């Protein structure tokens, strides 16, 4: 009997050591792979915006927590509000654990409602999570006569947005359709910066959608001086800073309206997601997910996210998957109505903001390059005109002496006519002589 017990203990210990060796070998294999590899964090937007800033903060930090500490490269793949990236990530991206995609959560809703041009299923991605649960808001100038969302049920309110399919372009019109508000959306602005400038100048009463953390941190004076009134939170849960500002769900008139609004706005809970392609090597995918979870809990990461005018309120892999499961379990009637609303949003024509033009401006100074180009002009009265410019985009619409030219060929003394939305904002074309 003693010999049998001794033999059993020996076998058990041997198996334990063997399993330990297998687990260690698996971990070593992942580490060895990443020591020799580069991981790409691919961002579905152009450089310069909040998604780009947040994506690059993640790229700077996550490598510290991936076994083997691979080099992380951040790249941009803009197009369709990040739909281009999602389609590529789902169908063409490498599945070896070397790719992480960063995109807009609202773009995944396009798959949920069955929009054209969508070739992915959000549930099949290898989810790492989001450092932020998005809390966007609609706000207006305080002197607009609109003090709360209740006023928008009685009066027309003009808000600006970048495009008909952007959050600012879609969400106010959804509130009109489901709740009966009276938002009028004007689209075409070259970014939230342009629409906020238009609001400052009184061309708009407000802005259709902007992240609360961005508004709070990048325009703190607006909050302190009560220059704006925040009307509604475009989410299903409230931000801790805004306990008295309602969400759409609180304004729903009945259960079905509430369910429809939840199916539309719950995607904000997924915030600013990071995933790998479906079919990603499971061990490497698990290592990336663990690295993401570790990273979002670190103080140095939170500090850098705050510097980028963002914040940490994380949802991680399993929680994201559970939310998607719940969304896709919505009653068929609710999903069909949400689809009808979105179909209506796409067929209704939305007024576009018109670019202004001004001529006979003489270049006084050209400063910077790339996305930080600045051009100062003077007119015939000596008045100063200042514009920002994106060298690459402006270069497509720049002429000098009647010929196409690169934006970096603009020189002091040239006389130009330019197009723009707002003085002090972005310059979109330049036709110059000199």
PyMOL commands that set and color helices and strands:
alter all, ss='L'
color gray80, all
select helices_A, chain A and resi 2-35+50-65+80-91+105-112+122-124+142-144+149-153+167-179+192-200+212-218+220-224+248-251+255-270+282-296+299-307+317-328+332-347+370-372+391-395+407-409
alter helices_A, ss='H'
color red, helices_A
select strands_A, chain A and resi 38-43+71-76+99-102+126-130+136-141+157-160+183-186+206-211+228-233+273-276+315-316+356-367+373-378+384-389+398-400+403-404+415-420+427-433
alter strands_A, ss='S'
color yellow, strands_A
deselect
rebuild
show_as cartoon
